[in-house]
Amino acid sequence: MLDSGLGGLTVLTALHSALADIDVVYFADTARAPYGDRPLREVAAFGRQIIERARRYEPALMIVASGTTCAAFEAVAWKPDDMPIVGVVASGARAAVAQSASGHIGVIATAGTIASGIFERKLRDVNPSLHITSVAAPKLVPLVESGQWASHEAKTAVAQYCKPFRVAGCDAVILGCTHFPHLQLWFERALGPSVVLLDPAPACAHAAAALVAQSPPARGSLTFEVSGDADQFAQRAFELAGVRAQTTRHVDFSEQVE
């Protein structure tokens, strides 16, 4: 799995619920996070670099738990030809269309993901007549990564970003960055019980589990490879999601990438 930081823990938790004995290596590129304000070509280069490192583990599957990286790979028309990939964007779009009764769907994601238009394209691939309201939320990833997911600042930021969804009458909102479900409480309070919040993580994990279900049984091990402060990441992963890895190591991803 790859993500810019803590966001993909939502996918990891859902994946372990589906397949408890799967071995996972989770790459967290915290030294270069957040991805949302970076050019998509640069984010795609980061993603390719991480996938090249992942090859040493001979993975059966790569989960791209970063919506911005999904958008970046699409923007440069790249995918590995020797490794299956499951991404959060397409999975989340299909789930949202199934949940919306009115066809008014909101999408909240990083600036890079929203600017790419990837969610709108994936949603309209399923239903071309949808009414879509998209909101870029650049403040939210740094709040989660810095451990402020329960703060008043996070509550206020989420409430501000949700105003366009209420105006548009959205009955379903996609949390289009895997960091955002960690702020679920604030989204629920901002939007109310009549709006369905779509976390792409379960749909992504289900798709991944279906692809690797026939793989030989493993030990259920978890390894974190972190480009920033590995000990801090491990601590926050436990505080945020109750996730503890057997192995946590720092990896330098700072070398020049194309």
DOZA-94904 format. One record per residue (C-alpha): x, y, z; residue number from 1. Coordinates in steps of 0.2 Angstrom, whole numbers, plus 5000, padded with zeros to 4 digits. Layout:
<nodes>
X;Y;Z;NUM .
...
</nodes>
This chain:
<nodes>
5000;5000;5000;1 .
5006;5018;4997;2 .
5000;5034;5004;3 .
5007;5051;5008;4 .
5004;5047;5027;5 .
4991;5042;5039;6 .
4976;5042;5027;7 .
4978;5025;5020;8 .
4975;5017;5037;9 .
4957;5018;5034;10 .
4960;5006;5019;11 .
4972;4995;5029;12 .
4959;4993;5043;13 .
4945;4988;5030;14 .
4957;4976;5022;15 .
4962;4967;5038;16 .
4943;4965;5041;17 .
4942;4956;5025;18 .
4958;4946;5025;19 .
4966;4945;5043;20 .
4981;4935;5037;21 .
4987;4946;5023;22 .
5005;4952;5024;23 .
5005;4971;5021;24 .
5019;4983;5018;25 .
5013;5001;5020;26 .
5023;5015;5012;27 .
5020;5032;5020;28 .
5029;5046;5011;29 .
5027;5059;5026;30 .
5043;5068;5021;31 .
5035;5074;5005;32 .
5017;5076;5012;33 .
5005;5083;5009;34 .
5003;5078;4990;35 .
4988;5089;4987;36 .
4997;5105;4983;37 .
5011;5097;4972;38 .
5010;5096;4953;39 .
5002;5079;4947;40 .
5018;5075;4937;41 .
5028;5076;4953;42 .
5016;5065;4963;43 .
5016;5052;4949;44 .
5035;5052;4950;45 .
5034;5049;4969;46 .
5022;5035;4966;47 .
5032;5026;4953;48 .
5047;5027;4965;49 .
5038;5019;4979;50 .
5031;5005;4968;51 .
5049;5002;4962;52 .
5054;5000;4980;53 .
5039;4989;4983;54 .
5045;4976;4970;55 .
5058;4969;4982;56 .
5043;4962;4992;57 .
5036;4953;4976;58 .
5019;4960;4980;59 .
5003;4951;4973;60 .
4994;4968;4973;61 .
4998;4987;4975;62 .
4984;4997;4984;63 .
4985;5016;4980;64 .
4977;5023;4995;65 .
4980;5041;4990;66 .
4967;5049;4979;67 .
4980;5062;4973;68 .
4992;5048;4967;69 .
4977;5040;4958;70 .
4974;5056;4949;71 .
4993;5058;4945;72 .
4994;5041;4938;73 .
4979;5045;4927;74 .
4986;5062;4922;75 .
5002;5054;4915;76 .
4994;5038;4908;77 .
5005;5027;4919;78 .
5002;5010;4927;79 .
5014;4995;4930;80 .
5011;4982;4917;81 .
5017;4968;4929;82 .
5007;4972;4945;83 .
4989;4973;4948;84 .
4984;4990;4956;85 .
4968;4995;4965;86 .
4965;5013;4969;87 .
4953;5022;4980;88 .
4945;5034;4967;89 .
4936;5022;4956;90 .
4930;5011;4971;91 .
4923;5027;4980;92 .
4914;5033;4964;93 .
4905;5017;4961;94 .
4899;5016;4980;95 .
4893;5034;4979;96 .
4882;5032;4964;97 .
4874;5017;4972;98 .
4870;5027;4988;99 .
4863;5043;4981;100 .
4844;5043;4979;101 .
4844;5061;4971;102 .
4859;5060;4960;103 .
4866;5076;4969;104 .
4884;5070;4974;105 .
4897;5080;4983;106 .
4916;5076;4982;107 .
4928;5083;4994;108 .
4947;5080;4991;109 .
4964;5088;4990;110 .
4967;5102;4979;111 .
4976;5091;4966;112 .
4963;5078;4966;113 .
4949;5090;4963;114 .
4959;5100;4950;115 .
4962;5084;4940;116 .
4943;5080;4938;117 .
4946;5062;4941;118 .
4931;5059;4953;119 .
4919;5068;4941;120 .
4925;5057;4927;121 .
4923;5041;4936;122 .
4906;5046;4943;123 .
4900;5050;4926;124 .
4907;5034;4919;125 .
4894;5026;4930;126 .
4880;5039;4928;127 .
4882;5053;4916;128 .
4867;5063;4922;129 .
4874;5066;4940;130 .
4874;5083;4948;131 .
4892;5084;4956;132 .
4898;5097;4968;133 .
4917;5097;4971;134 .
4926;5105;4985;135 .
4945;5106;4987;136 .
4950;5105;5006;137 .
4969;5109;5007;138 .
4968;5112;5026;139 .
4963;5094;5031;140 .
4977;5083;5027;141 .
4990;5093;5037;142 .
4978;5093;5052;143 .
4977;5074;5052;144 .
4995;5072;5049;145 .
5000;5084;5064;146 .
4988;5074;5076;147 .
4975;5087;5076;148 .
4961;5077;5070;149 .
4950;5080;5086;150 .
4954;5099;5087;151 .
4942;5114;5086;152 .
4952;5119;5071;153 .
4948;5103;5062;154 .
4929;5105;5067;155 .
4929;5123;5060;156 .
4938;5119;5044;157 .
4926;5104;5040;158 .
4911;5115;5043;159 .
4917;5128;5031;160 .
4921;5116;5017;161 .
4904;5108;5019;162 .
4894;5123;5016;163 .
4893;5121;4997;164 .
4886;5103;4999;165 .
4872;5110;5009;166 .
4868;5123;4997;167 .
4868;5111;4982;168 .
4857;5099;4991;169 .
4869;5084;4990;170 .
4862;5068;4998;171 .
4879;5059;4997;172 .
4897;5066;4999;173 .
4912;5056;4995;174 .
4927;5058;5007;175 .
4939;5058;4992;176 .
4955;5058;5002;177 .
4959;5044;5014;178 .
4964;5056;5027;179 .
4946;5063;5028;180 .
4937;5048;5036;181 .
4948;5051;5051;182 .
4937;5067;5053;183 .
4921;5058;5051;184 .
4913;5065;5067;185 .
4915;5083;5061;186 .
4908;5079;5044;187 .
4893;5071;5052;188 .
4890;5086;5063;189 .
4892;5098;5048;190 .
4881;5089;5036;191 .
4868;5080;5047;192 .
4860;5063;5047;193 .
4852;5065;5030;194 .
4868;5065;5020;195 .
4877;5049;5017;196 .
4896;5050;5019;197 .
4905;5039;5007;198 .
4922;5032;5013;199 .
4930;5024;4998;200 .
4941;5013;5010;201 .
4929;4998;5012;202 .
4925;4997;4993;203 .
4944;4998;4989;204 .
4948;4985;5002;205 .
4934;4973;4995;206 .
4941;4975;4977;207 .
4959;4971;4984;208 .
4953;4956;4994;209 .
4944;4949;4979;210 .
4961;4949;4969;211 .
4972;4941;4983;212 .
4959;4930;4991;213 .
4967;4915;4982;214 .
4985;4919;4987;215 .
4993;4907;4999;216 .
4990;4910;5018;217 .
5002;4922;5026;218 .
5006;4928;5043;219 .
4996;4944;5044;220 .
5011;4954;5046;221 .
5012;4973;5044;222 .
5027;4983;5040;223 .
5028;5002;5039;224 .
5041;5010;5028;225 .
5041;5029;5031;226 .
5051;5043;5023;227 .
5049;5055;5037;228 .
5049;5052;5056;229 .
5046;5033;5057;230 .
5043;5033;5076;231 .
5031;5047;5076;232 .
5021;5039;5062;233 .
5020;5023;5071;234 .
5014;5032;5087;235 .
5001;5042;5077;236 .
4995;5026;5068;237 .
4991;5018;5084;238 .
4983;5033;5092;239 .
4972;5036;5077;240 .
4967;5019;5071;241 .
4974;5007;5084;242 .
4986;5000;5071;243 .
5003;4993;5077;244 .
5016;4986;5064;245 .
5028;4972;5068;246 .
5042;4982;5059;247 .
5044;5001;5057;248 .
5058;5008;5047;249 .
5064;5024;5040;250 .
5067;5025;5021;251 .
5075;5039;5011;252 .
5064;5044;4996;253 .
5072;5061;4994;254 .
5084;5056;4980;255 .
5080;5064;4963;256 .
5065;5057;4953;257 .
5060;5060;4935;258 .
</nodes>
